[in-house]
Amino acid sequence: MMAKAELKATLLIAGVFLGFYFIPVDNPRIAGAIAEGLLFVQDYAREHVLFGLLPAFFIAGAISAFISKAAVMKYLGARAKRVVAYAVASVSGTVLTICSCTVLPFFAGIYSRGAGLGPAITFLYAGPAINVVAILFTARVLGVRLGIARAVGAIGFSILIGFIMHLIFRHEESRRAEEAMAVPELEVERPVREVLSLFALMIAVLAFVNWTGPGASAGASAFIFAHKWVFTSIASVLLAGLLVTRYSVKIWGPVLATGAVLVAAMITGDPRLAFLVGVGGFVVVGATATRESREWMGSSWGLAREILPLLFVGILIAGAMLGRPGHEGLIPAEWVARLVGGNSPGSNLAASLAGGLMYFCTMTEIPIVQGLLGAGMGSGPALAFLLAGPAVSLPNVLVLRSIIGTKKASVYLLLVVMFSSLLGFLYGLMTS
């Protein structure tokens, strides 16, 4: 008799074969959906892996290499004071301008270091949902009232969903915390200020390289956007100086890496390529320097190897089904707009589900909602879409289940969709 695992593998292979065999690729809708999926993956690889995920992997790897489990357990662990744990988790999320997929390496890093499930989930939701820049941009483009509702809802949800996840899985998490506490922890000699400086400079690089222009012709945000590569270069040079002076990296490494970046910039004139060369130089320097830095690079690569394959599969499926922002996939855009008109419980649920399945890079959900509002979307579904969309996505959930398991990932998705729908409906009643 065929074993259960063998039977599942056989059925999977048979299903994939039959799918490829019978798929009507000559149908324009099917062909367009396939093209949209591939184009979505290409856009993500070009725009968001380079500037978003690669720096995020380095930061998450540094969490594993430089932050002790004892420190994580003290502030975010299952036995930490709840007020402190959830406050730290939510505040930590607000300082990162990242999307639902870019936050995954950070989540995996703190969860693997012993953070409690509740505070870790709070951080997971807060990172993309309580983005200060996105909240301000929402108020500017979609109105102050909707911007305030999004901010209040996202802050409340991050803590509420995290706490509910803690309650549901408290027995399992208590066992995990006890196992982590039973492992002897070595004392970390590196001063806290050095570690904080390292993270501050890496976050500065991540922030400046992803800085987007909200359409203003003046002001601090527009000035930073116009000179983002200057600010990125300054933060990178300061990071290199810190690695040389405090982390025992030989000066020849950053000097060669900087020279390679300058040459690439002068030859191609493409800052993206220059940034990619800089990332490569950073890896080489780290992998050939101290034991500490080699551990850092190893942790970063481990996270990338685990997350990227599932991430690209999820993006491919999401792109094929729903299309890129402004384009159609297998599901016609007019169907989505028809589903989210008015302010019924069904329209809010549809908006939450659509937002929860689609992937949005940071702040792209705002022009999408602006377009849907113009097509007849209700104010309640608009808020539900804004609360669910940035926080979760199909790629996000696929990767998340590999980190915390299918049951926890499913409950998290259900809670985000349920609360987003409920608050959207209540907001629609108040504004109608």
Secondary structure, 3 states (H helix, E strand, C coil): CCCHHHHHHHHHHHHHHHHHHHCCCCCHHHHHHHHHHHHHHHHHHHHHHHHHHHHHHHHHHHHHHHCCHHHHHHHHCCCCCHHHHHHHHHHHHHCCCCCCCCHHHHHHHHHHCCCCHHHHHHHHHHHHHCCHHHHHHHHHHHCHHHHHHHHHHHHHHHHHHHHHHHHHCHHHHHHHHHHHHHCCCCCCCCCHHHHHHHHHHHHHHHHHHCCCCCCCCCCHHHHHHHCHHHHHHHHHHHHHHHHHHHCCCCCHHHHHHHHHHHHHHHHHCCHHHHHHHHHHHHHHHHHCCCHHHHHHHHHHHHHHHHHHHHHHHHHHHHHHHHCCCCCCCCCCHHHHHHHCECCCHHHHHHHHHHHHHCCCCCCCHHHHHHHHHHCCECHHHHHHHHHHCCCCCHHHHHHHHHHHCHHHHHHHHHHHHHHHHHHHHHHHHHHC
